[in-house]
Amino acid sequence: MYFFFLFSVLSKPTAFTFPLALLVIDIYLERKPFRRMILNKIPFVLFSIIVAIIAFSTHTVDKNLSSYISFHSLFNGFFYSCYSFIFYLLEIIFPFRLSALHYFPLIRNGLLPFMFFISPVFVLVLCLLIYRFRRFSKIIIPGFFFFIISIIWFLKIIPFGTVMVAERYCYLASLGIFSIEAGLILFLIKKFNSFKYVIISIFVLFVIFLSVKTFNRTKLWKNEITLFSDVISKYPDHFKAYVIRGNAKASANDLSGAMNDYNHAISLNSRYSKSYFYRAKVKLILKDSIGAISDFTQAIQLDSKYFTAWYYRAYTFHCKKDYNKAINDYNKAIALKPHNANLYFNVSLAYLSIGDTSNACEKLYKAINFGSLNAKIFSEKFCIKK
């Protein structure tokens, strides 16, 4: 079992909360002895701590989004986490304004929307209600803690990215809430036995409502275009959904539609480098190499370590036979990824095109060291005989 958990947590770091979920289940089932119950969880906890540390230490934040959301504010993170917690809870019970992704709010004049500031009040009221009805602890507490443990990773206590809430994250956590609902239904049937069929009928209607809602939502998951069109209908002022839908349209060869989405994304947030990069790729397909170079340049200006933008701009210069500019960009890309055989081979071709055999051979030999067969063929032709 430990190996299965290890595989799970390595493939998805969010599984690190699994030991706590097991502990809640053990307490609910009143398993004993308690000491043995704790000892059994130690290997799970050790794996979880290691993976959690690795996940946080390797996580990177797109600096081009920093103007869109305050990433490093723990003050904001507190309100994000409270709001997200209430949001997930209400969405499980009342699934009305569904969206695959719910984005962080726009911060205007340095302030979050009012609902975020009062969200801790709702969390406090919820805790007071649980305490008030503590006599139902056998029903409420295990399910509530299972919900918290399953969702805590996604509460954005340390805010990053653009997505505040993703519905898929509450699938497992919803089991805790549904267990509370099931327990309350059984309690009501026992307490008000004469209304048993009324209670059961209400429950059945609720299940039918959820089933119909689920069936209708599956239609939106047909592809990324339909899914993110729905997201855009809920969040028309958030640029990221337009970028994702634009990529989907580009893949479906709807280049005009992709351009419209990228243009709209840039109009909403002109500091996101990937919007320019993806638009540049579409312009290349449309044979607009000048426009593509302009967009690649803008992407590089926003993110000087954007390897793919350097590489594509180099390739575009290469195709336009502007070899000196291509060489400069290839070398910039090599500085970012010095073990890429294709880069060394491509820049060697650019050097050969301007008659610089010495530098061309140097790059060809490096490409050979990193496994390029084409570089070996060219080196035999241009270098060994020299």
C-alpha positions as a Markdown table, in Angstrom:
| # | Residue | x | y | z |
|---|---|---|---|---|
| 1 | Met | 0.0 | 0.0 | 0.0 |
| 2 | Tyr | 2.9 | 2.4 | 0.8 |
| 3 | Phe | 4.3 | 1.9 | -2.7 |
| 4 | Phe | 0.9 | 2.7 | -4.3 |
| 5 | Phe | 0.7 | 5.9 | -2.2 |
| 6 | Leu | 4.3 | 6.8 | -3.2 |
| 7 | Phe | 3.4 | 6.4 | -6.9 |
| 8 | Ser | 0.3 | 8.5 | -6.3 |
| 9 | Val | 2.0 | 11.4 | -4.6 |
| 10 | Leu | 4.8 | 11.4 | -7.1 |
| 11 | Ser | 2.4 | 11.7 | -10.0 |
| 12 | Lys | 0.1 | 14.2 | -8.2 |
| 13 | Pro | 1.6 | 16.1 | -5.2 |
| 14 | Thr | -1.9 | 17.0 | -4.0 |
| 15 | Ala | -2.2 | 13.4 | -2.7 |
| 16 | Phe | 0.0 | 14.4 | 0.2 |
| 17 | Thr | -3.1 | 15.0 | 2.3 |
| 18 | Phe | -4.1 | 11.3 | 2.0 |
| 19 | Pro | -2.6 | 10.3 | 5.4 |
| 20 | Leu | -4.8 | 12.9 | 7.2 |
| 21 | Ala | -7.9 | 11.6 | 5.3 |
| 22 | Leu | -7.0 | 8.1 | 6.4 |
| 23 | Leu | -6.8 | 9.3 | 10.0 |
| 24 | Val | -10.2 | 10.9 | 9.8 |
| 25 | Ile | -11.7 | 7.6 | 8.5 |
| 26 | Asp | -10.0 | 5.7 | 11.3 |
| 27 | Ile | -11.3 | 8.0 | 14.0 |
| 28 | Tyr | -14.8 | 7.8 | 12.4 |
| 29 | Leu | -14.7 | 4.0 | 12.5 |
| 30 | Glu | -13.3 | 4.1 | 16.0 |
| 31 | Arg | -10.4 | 1.9 | 15.2 |
| 32 | Lys | -8.1 | 0.9 | 18.0 |
| 33 | Pro | -5.5 | 0.9 | 19.4 |
| 34 | Phe | -4.8 | 4.6 | 18.8 |
| 35 | Arg | -1.0 | 4.3 | 19.0 |
| 36 | Arg | -0.9 | 1.7 | 16.3 |
| 37 | Met | -3.2 | 3.7 | 14.2 |
| 38 | Ile | -0.8 | 6.7 | 14.3 |
| 39 | Leu | 2.3 | 4.5 | 13.7 |
| 40 | Asn | 0.7 | 3.1 | 10.5 |
| 41 | Lys | 0.5 | 6.7 | 9.1 |
| 42 | Ile | 4.1 | 7.7 | 9.7 |
| 43 | Pro | 5.5 | 6.4 | 6.3 |
| 44 | Phe | 2.6 | 8.2 | 4.5 |
| 45 | Val | 3.4 | 11.4 | 6.4 |
| 46 | Leu | 7.2 | 11.2 | 5.6 |
| 47 | Phe | 6.5 | 10.7 | 1.9 |
| 48 | Ser | 4.0 | 13.6 | 2.0 |
| 49 | Ile | 6.4 | 16.0 | 3.7 |
| 50 | Ile | 9.2 | 15.3 | 1.2 |
| 51 | Val | 6.9 | 15.7 | -1.8 |
| 52 | Ala | 5.3 | 18.8 | -0.4 |
| 53 | Ile | 8.7 | 20.4 | 0.1 |
| 54 | Ile | 9.8 | 19.5 | -3.5 |
| 55 | Ala | 6.5 | 20.8 | -4.9 |
| 56 | Phe | 6.7 | 24.2 | -3.3 |
| 57 | Ser | 10.5 | 24.6 | -3.9 |
| 58 | Thr | 10.1 | 23.8 | -7.7 |
| 59 | His | 7.0 | 25.8 | -8.3 |
| 60 | Thr | 7.5 | 28.8 | -10.5 |
| 61 | Val | 5.3 | 31.8 | -11.0 |
| 62 | Asp | 4.9 | 33.5 | -14.4 |
| 63 | Lys | 6.3 | 37.0 | -13.7 |
| 64 | Asn | 4.2 | 38.5 | -16.5 |
| 65 | Leu | 1.1 | 37.9 | -14.3 |
| 66 | Ser | 2.4 | 39.9 | -11.4 |
| 67 | Ser | 0.5 | 43.0 | -12.5 |
| 68 | Tyr | -2.7 | 41.0 | -12.7 |
| 69 | Ile | -2.7 | 39.5 | -9.2 |
| 70 | Ser | -0.6 | 40.1 | -6.0 |
| 71 | Phe | 1.2 | 36.8 | -5.7 |
| 72 | His | 3.3 | 37.5 | -2.6 |
| 73 | Ser | 0.7 | 39.0 | -0.3 |
| 74 | Leu | -0.1 | 36.7 | 2.5 |
| 75 | Phe | -2.7 | 39.3 | 3.6 |
| 76 | Asn | -4.6 | 38.7 | 0.3 |
| 77 | Gly | -3.9 | 35.0 | 0.6 |
| 78 | Phe | -5.9 | 34.8 | 3.9 |
| 79 | Phe | -9.0 | 36.3 | 2.2 |
| 80 | Tyr | -8.5 | 34.1 | -1.0 |
| 81 | Ser | -8.4 | 31.0 | 1.2 |
| 82 | Cys | -11.5 | 31.9 | 3.2 |
| 83 | Tyr | -13.4 | 32.9 | 0.0 |
| 84 | Ser | -12.3 | 29.7 | -1.8 |
| 85 | Phe | -13.3 | 27.5 | 1.1 |
| 86 | Ile | -16.9 | 29.0 | 1.2 |
| 87 | Phe | -17.0 | 28.9 | -2.6 |
| 88 | Tyr | -16.2 | 25.2 | -2.8 |
| 89 | Leu | -18.6 | 24.4 | -0.1 |
| 90 | Leu | -21.5 | 26.3 | -1.6 |
| 91 | Glu | -20.8 | 25.0 | -5.1 |
| 92 | Ile | -21.1 | 21.4 | -3.9 |
| 93 | Ile | -24.4 | 22.0 | -2.2 |
| 94 | Phe | -25.8 | 24.6 | -4.7 |
| 95 | Pro | -24.2 | 24.0 | -8.1 |
| 96 | Phe | -25.6 | 26.9 | -10.1 |
| 97 | Arg | -22.9 | 29.2 | -11.5 |
| 98 | Leu | -20.6 | 26.4 | -12.7 |
| 99 | Ser | -17.5 | 27.1 | -14.6 |
| 100 | Ala | -14.5 | 24.8 | -15.2 |
| 101 | Leu | -12.3 | 27.6 | -13.9 |
| 102 | His | -13.0 | 30.5 | -11.6 |
| 103 | Tyr | -10.3 | 33.2 | -11.8 |
| 104 | Phe | -8.9 | 35.5 | -9.2 |
| 105 | Pro | -10.7 | 38.8 | -9.1 |
| 106 | Leu | -9.3 | 42.0 | -10.6 |
| 107 | Ile | -7.6 | 44.1 | -7.9 |
| 108 | Arg | -8.6 | 47.7 | -8.3 |
| 109 | Asn | -6.9 | 50.5 | -6.4 |
| 110 | Gly | -5.1 | 47.8 | -4.4 |
| 111 | Leu | -8.3 | 46.4 | -2.9 |
| 112 | Leu | -10.1 | 43.1 | -3.3 |
| 113 | Pro | -13.8 | 43.0 | -3.9 |
| 114 | Phe | -16.0 | 43.4 | -0.8 |
| 115 | Met | -17.1 | 39.8 | -0.8 |
| 116 | Phe | -13.5 | 38.6 | -0.1 |
| 117 | Phe | -13.2 | 40.8 | 2.9 |
| 118 | Ile | -16.3 | 39.4 | 4.6 |
| 119 | Ser | -15.6 | 35.8 | 3.6 |
| 120 | Pro | -13.8 | 35.2 | 7.0 |
| 121 | Val | -17.1 | 36.1 | 8.7 |
| 122 | Phe | -18.9 | 33.3 | 6.9 |
| 123 | Val | -16.1 | 30.8 | 7.9 |
| 124 | Leu | -16.5 | 31.9 | 11.5 |
| 125 | Val | -20.3 | 31.5 | 11.4 |
| 126 | Leu | -19.9 | 28.1 | 9.9 |
| 127 | Cys | -17.5 | 27.1 | 12.7 |
| 128 | Leu | -20.0 | 28.4 | 15.3 |
| 129 | Leu | -22.8 | 26.5 | 13.7 |
| 130 | Ile | -20.8 | 23.3 | 13.9 |
| 131 | Tyr | -20.0 | 23.9 | 17.5 |
| 132 | Arg | -23.7 | 24.7 | 18.2 |
| 133 | Phe | -24.8 | 21.4 | 16.7 |
| 134 | Arg | -21.9 | 19.4 | 18.2 |
| 135 | Arg | -24.3 | 16.8 | 19.5 |
| 136 | Phe | -24.4 | 15.6 | 15.9 |
| 137 | Ser | -20.6 | 15.4 | 15.9 |
| 138 | Lys | -20.7 | 11.8 | 14.7 |
| 139 | Ile | -22.4 | 13.0 | 11.6 |
| 140 | Ile | -20.8 | 16.3 | 10.9 |
| 141 | Ile | -17.3 | 16.3 | 12.2 |
| 142 | Pro | -15.8 | 13.4 | 10.2 |
| 143 | Gly | -17.3 | 14.6 | 6.9 |
| 144 | Phe | -16.4 | 18.2 | 7.5 |
| 145 | Phe | -12.8 | 17.4 | 8.3 |
| 146 | Phe | -12.5 | 15.1 | 5.3 |
| 147 | Phe | -13.8 | 18.0 | 3.2 |
| 148 | Ile | -11.2 | 20.4 | 4.7 |
| 149 | Ile | -8.3 | 17.9 | 4.4 |
| 150 | Ser | -9.2 | 17.2 | 0.7 |
| 151 | Ile | -9.5 | 20.8 | -0.3 |
| 152 | Ile | -6.8 | 22.6 | 1.8 |
| 153 | Trp | -4.2 | 22.2 | -0.9 |
| 154 | Phe | -6.3 | 24.3 | -3.3 |
| 155 | Leu | -7.3 | 27.2 | -1.0 |
| 156 | Lys | -4.6 | 29.5 | -2.3 |
| 157 | Ile | -3.2 | 30.4 | 1.1 |
| 158 | Ile | -0.1 | 31.3 | -0.9 |
| 159 | Pro | -1.7 | 32.7 | -4.1 |
| 160 | Phe | -0.2 | 31.9 | -7.5 |
| 161 | Gly | -1.4 | 31.5 | -11.0 |
| 162 | Thr | -4.6 | 33.0 | -12.3 |
| 163 | Val | -7.1 | 30.4 | -11.2 |
| 164 | Met | -8.6 | 30.7 | -7.8 |
| 165 | Val | -11.1 | 27.8 | -7.9 |
| 166 | Ala | -11.2 | 24.8 | -10.2 |
| 167 | Glu | -14.3 | 22.6 | -9.9 |
| 168 | Arg | -12.4 | 19.4 | -10.5 |
| 169 | Tyr | -10.6 | 19.9 | -7.2 |
| 170 | Cys | -13.8 | 19.4 | -5.2 |
| 171 | Tyr | -14.7 | 16.0 | -6.6 |
| 172 | Leu | -13.0 | 14.1 | -3.8 |
| 173 | Ala | -13.8 | 16.7 | -1.1 |
| 174 | Ser | -17.5 | 16.5 | -2.0 |
| 175 | Leu | -17.6 | 13.0 | -0.5 |
| 176 | Gly | -17.2 | 14.6 | 3.0 |
| 177 | Ile | -20.2 | 16.9 | 2.4 |
| 178 | Phe | -22.3 | 14.1 | 0.9 |
| 179 | Ser | -21.6 | 11.9 | 3.9 |
| 180 | Ile | -22.9 | 14.7 | 6.1 |
| 181 | Glu | -26.0 | 15.0 | 3.9 |
| 182 | Ala | -26.5 | 11.2 | 4.1 |
| 183 | Gly | -26.2 | 11.2 | 7.8 |
| 184 | Leu | -28.7 | 14.1 | 8.2 |
| 185 | Ile | -31.2 | 12.4 | 6.0 |
| 186 | Leu | -31.0 | 9.2 | 8.1 |
| 187 | Phe | -31.3 | 11.3 | 11.2 |
| 188 | Leu | -34.4 | 13.1 | 9.9 |
| 189 | Ile | -36.1 | 9.9 | 8.8 |
| 190 | Lys | -35.5 | 8.4 | 12.3 |
| 191 | Lys | -36.7 | 11.6 | 14.0 |
| 192 | Phe | -39.7 | 12.3 | 11.8 |
| 193 | Asn | -40.7 | 8.8 | 10.7 |
| 194 | Ser | -44.2 | 9.9 | 9.7 |
| 195 | Phe | -42.6 | 12.2 | 7.0 |
| 196 | Lys | -40.2 | 9.5 | 5.9 |
| 197 | Tyr | -41.5 | 9.4 | 2.3 |
| 198 | Val | -41.5 | 13.2 | 2.0 |
| 199 | Ile | -37.9 | 13.3 | 3.1 |
| 200 | Ile | -37.0 | 10.5 | 0.7 |
| 201 | Ser | -38.8 | 12.2 | -2.1 |
| 202 | Ile | -37.0 | 15.5 | -1.6 |
| 203 | Phe | -33.7 | 13.6 | -1.5 |
| 204 | Val | -34.6 | 11.8 | -4.8 |
| 205 | Leu | -35.5 | 15.1 | -6.5 |
| 206 | Phe | -32.2 | 16.5 | -5.4 |
| 207 | Val | -30.3 | 13.6 | -6.9 |
| 208 | Ile | -32.3 | 13.9 | -10.1 |
| 209 | Phe | -31.4 | 17.6 | -10.2 |
| 210 | Leu | -27.7 | 16.9 | -9.8 |
| 211 | Ser | -27.9 | 14.2 | -12.4 |
| 212 | Val | -29.5 | 16.5 | -15.0 |
| 213 | Lys | -27.0 | 19.2 | -14.1 |
| 214 | Thr | -24.1 | 16.8 | -14.6 |
| 215 | Phe | -25.5 | 15.5 | -17.9 |
| 216 | Asn | -25.8 | 19.0 | -19.3 |
| 217 | Arg | -22.4 | 20.0 | -18.1 |
| 218 | Thr | -20.8 | 17.1 | -20.0 |
| 219 | Lys | -21.8 | 18.7 | -23.3 |
| 220 | Leu | -19.5 | 21.6 | -22.6 |
| 221 | Trp | -16.5 | 19.2 | -22.1 |
| 222 | Lys | -16.7 | 18.2 | -25.8 |
| 223 | Asn | -13.5 | 20.1 | -26.5 |
| 224 | Glu | -11.6 | 23.1 | -25.3 |
| 225 | Ile | -13.4 | 25.5 | -27.5 |
| 226 | Thr | -16.8 | 24.7 | -26.0 |
| 227 | Leu | -15.4 | 24.4 | -22.5 |
| 228 | Phe | -13.6 | 27.8 | -22.5 |
| 229 | Ser | -16.4 | 29.5 | -24.4 |
| 230 | Asp | -18.5 | 28.7 | -21.3 |
| 231 | Val | -15.7 | 30.0 | -19.0 |
| 232 | Ile | -15.5 | 33.2 | -21.0 |
| 233 | Ser | -19.3 | 33.6 | -20.7 |
| 234 | Lys | -18.8 | 33.6 | -16.9 |
| 235 | Tyr | -15.5 | 35.6 | -16.8 |
| 236 | Pro | -15.5 | 37.8 | -20.0 |
| 237 | Asp | -12.8 | 40.1 | -18.5 |
| 238 | His | -10.2 | 37.5 | -17.8 |
| 239 | Phe | -7.5 | 37.2 | -20.5 |
| 240 | Lys | -6.3 | 33.6 | -19.8 |
| 241 | Ala | -9.4 | 31.9 | -21.0 |
| 242 | Tyr | -9.1 | 33.7 | -24.4 |
| 243 | Val | -5.5 | 32.5 | -24.7 |
| 244 | Ile | -6.5 | 28.9 | -24.1 |
| 245 | Arg | -9.5 | 29.1 | -26.5 |
| 246 | Gly | -7.3 | 30.8 | -29.0 |
| 247 | Asn | -4.8 | 27.8 | -28.8 |
| 248 | Ala | -7.7 | 25.4 | -29.3 |
| 249 | Lys | -9.0 | 27.3 | -32.3 |
| 250 | Ala | -5.5 | 27.4 | -33.8 |
| 251 | Ser | -5.2 | 23.6 | -33.4 |
| 252 | Ala | -8.6 | 23.3 | -35.2 |
| 253 | Asn | -7.2 | 25.5 | -38.0 |
| 254 | Asp | -9.6 | 28.3 | -37.2 |
| 255 | Leu | -6.8 | 30.9 | -37.5 |
| 256 | Ser | -9.1 | 33.9 | -37.8 |
| 257 | Gly | -10.9 | 32.9 | -34.6 |
| 258 | Ala | -7.6 | 32.3 | -32.8 |
| 259 | Met | -6.3 | 35.7 | -33.8 |
| 260 | Asn | -9.5 | 37.3 | -32.5 |
| 261 | Asp | -9.0 | 35.6 | -29.1 |
| 262 | Tyr | -5.3 | 36.5 | -28.8 |
| 263 | Asn | -6.1 | 40.1 | -29.7 |
| 264 | His | -8.8 | 40.2 | -27.1 |
| 265 | Ala | -6.5 | 38.6 | -24.5 |
| 266 | Ile | -3.8 | 41.3 | -25.2 |
| 267 | Ser | -6.4 | 44.1 | -24.9 |
| 268 | Leu | -7.3 | 42.7 | -21.4 |
| 269 | Asn | -3.7 | 42.2 | -20.3 |
| 270 | Ser | -0.9 | 43.5 | -22.4 |
| 271 | Arg | 1.8 | 42.1 | -20.0 |
| 272 | Tyr | 1.3 | 38.4 | -20.7 |
| 273 | Ser | 4.1 | 37.2 | -23.0 |
| 274 | Lys | 2.4 | 34.0 | -24.1 |
| 275 | Ser | -0.4 | 35.9 | -25.8 |
| 276 | Tyr | 2.1 | 37.5 | -28.2 |
| 277 | Phe | 4.0 | 34.3 | -28.7 |
| 278 | Tyr | 0.9 | 32.3 | -29.7 |
| 279 | Arg | -0.3 | 35.1 | -31.9 |
| 280 | Ala | 3.1 | 35.2 | -33.6 |
| 281 | Lys | 2.9 | 31.5 | -34.4 |
| 282 | Val | -0.5 | 32.0 | -36.1 |
| 283 | Lys | 1.0 | 34.9 | -38.1 |
| 284 | Leu | 3.8 | 32.6 | -39.3 |
| 285 | Ile | 1.1 | 30.2 | -40.6 |
| 286 | Leu | -0.5 | 33.2 | -42.3 |
| 287 | Lys | 2.9 | 34.1 | -43.9 |
| 288 | Asp | 3.1 | 37.3 | -42.0 |
| 289 | Ser | 6.7 | 36.9 | -40.9 |
| 290 | Ile | 7.2 | 40.6 | -40.1 |
| 291 | Gly | 4.2 | 40.6 | -37.8 |
| 292 | Ala | 5.4 | 37.4 | -36.3 |
| 293 | Ile | 8.9 | 38.8 | -35.5 |
| 294 | Ser | 7.2 | 41.9 | -33.9 |
| 295 | Asp | 5.2 | 39.6 | -31.6 |
| 296 | Phe | 8.1 | 37.4 | -30.8 |
| 297 | Thr | 10.1 | 40.5 | -29.9 |
| 298 | Gln | 7.3 | 41.7 | -27.6 |
| 299 | Ala | 7.2 | 38.4 | -25.9 |
| 300 | Ile | 11.0 | 38.5 | -25.4 |
| 301 | Gln | 10.8 | 42.0 | -24.0 |
| 302 | Leu | 8.2 | 40.9 | -21.4 |
| 303 | Asp | 10.2 | 37.7 | -20.6 |
| 304 | Ser | 13.9 | 37.7 | -21.5 |
| 305 | Lys | 14.1 | 34.0 | -20.5 |
| 306 | Tyr | 11.4 | 32.9 | -22.8 |
| 307 | Phe | 13.4 | 30.2 | -24.6 |
| 308 | Thr | 10.7 | 29.2 | -27.1 |
| 309 | Ala | 10.2 | 32.8 | -28.2 |
| 310 | Trp | 14.0 | 33.2 | -28.8 |
| 311 | Tyr | 14.1 | 30.0 | -30.8 |
| 312 | Tyr | 11.1 | 30.8 | -33.0 |
| 313 | Arg | 12.3 | 34.3 | -33.7 |
| 314 | Ala | 15.7 | 32.9 | -34.6 |
| 315 | Tyr | 14.0 | 30.4 | -36.9 |
| 316 | Thr | 12.0 | 33.1 | -38.5 |
| 317 | Phe | 15.1 | 35.2 | -39.2 |
| 318 | His | 16.8 | 32.1 | -40.6 |
| 319 | Cys | 13.9 | 31.6 | -43.0 |
| 320 | Lys | 14.1 | 35.2 | -44.1 |
| 321 | Lys | 17.9 | 34.7 | -44.7 |
| 322 | Asp | 18.7 | 37.3 | -42.1 |
| 323 | Tyr | 21.5 | 35.0 | -40.8 |
| 324 | Asn | 23.2 | 37.4 | -38.4 |
| 325 | Lys | 20.1 | 38.1 | -36.4 |
| 326 | Ala | 19.2 | 34.4 | -36.5 |
| 327 | Ile | 22.7 | 33.6 | -35.1 |
| 328 | Asn | 22.3 | 36.1 | -32.3 |
| 329 | Asp | 18.9 | 34.6 | -31.3 |
| 330 | Tyr | 20.1 | 31.1 | -31.5 |
| 331 | Asn | 23.0 | 31.9 | -29.2 |
| 332 | Lys | 20.5 | 33.5 | -26.8 |
| 333 | Ala | 18.4 | 30.4 | -26.8 |
| 334 | Ile | 21.6 | 28.2 | -26.3 |
| 335 | Ala | 22.4 | 30.3 | -23.2 |
| 336 | Leu | 19.0 | 29.3 | -21.8 |
| 337 | Lys | 19.2 | 25.6 | -22.9 |
| 338 | Pro | 22.9 | 24.7 | -23.5 |
| 339 | His | 22.2 | 21.0 | -24.0 |
| 340 | Asn | 19.8 | 21.2 | -26.9 |
| 341 | Ala | 21.4 | 19.5 | -30.0 |
| 342 | Asn | 18.9 | 21.0 | -32.5 |
| 343 | Leu | 19.9 | 24.6 | -31.4 |
| 344 | Tyr | 23.6 | 23.9 | -32.1 |
| 345 | Phe | 22.8 | 22.3 | -35.5 |
| 346 | Asn | 20.5 | 25.1 | -36.6 |
| 347 | Val | 23.0 | 27.9 | -35.6 |
| 348 | Ser | 25.8 | 25.9 | -37.4 |
| 349 | Leu | 23.7 | 26.1 | -40.6 |
| 350 | Ala | 23.3 | 29.9 | -40.1 |
| 351 | Tyr | 27.1 | 30.2 | -39.7 |
| 352 | Leu | 27.6 | 28.1 | -42.9 |
| 353 | Ser | 25.2 | 30.4 | -44.8 |
| 354 | Ile | 27.5 | 33.4 | -44.1 |
| 355 | Gly | 30.7 | 31.5 | -44.8 |
| 356 | Asp | 31.8 | 31.2 | -41.1 |
| 357 | Thr | 33.0 | 27.6 | -41.3 |
| 358 | Ser | 35.1 | 27.9 | -38.1 |
| 359 | Asn | 32.1 | 28.7 | -35.8 |
| 360 | Ala | 29.9 | 26.4 | -37.8 |
| 361 | Cys | 32.2 | 23.4 | -37.1 |
| 362 | Glu | 32.4 | 24.3 | -33.5 |
| 363 | Lys | 28.6 | 24.2 | -33.1 |
| 364 | Leu | 28.4 | 21.1 | -35.2 |
| 365 | Tyr | 30.8 | 19.2 | -32.9 |
| 366 | Lys | 28.7 | 20.4 | -29.9 |
| 367 | Ala | 25.6 | 19.1 | -31.6 |
| 368 | Ile | 27.3 | 15.8 | -32.2 |
| 369 | Asn | 28.1 | 15.6 | -28.5 |
| 370 | Phe | 24.4 | 15.9 | -27.7 |
| 371 | Gly | 23.4 | 13.2 | -30.2 |
| 372 | Ser | 22.6 | 14.9 | -33.5 |
| 373 | Leu | 23.1 | 12.6 | -36.4 |
| 374 | Asn | 22.5 | 15.4 | -38.9 |
| 375 | Ala | 25.3 | 17.3 | -37.4 |
| 376 | Lys | 27.7 | 14.4 | -37.9 |
| 377 | Ile | 26.8 | 14.2 | -41.6 |
| 378 | Phe | 27.4 | 18.0 | -42.0 |
| 379 | Ser | 30.7 | 17.9 | -40.1 |
| 380 | Glu | 32.0 | 15.2 | -42.4 |
| 381 | Lys | 31.2 | 17.4 | -45.3 |
| 382 | Phe | 32.3 | 20.8 | -44.1 |
| 383 | Cys | 34.7 | 20.2 | -41.2 |
| 384 | Ile | 36.9 | 17.1 | -41.5 |
| 385 | Lys | 38.3 | 18.0 | -44.9 |
| 386 | Lys | 39.3 | 21.5 | -43.7 |
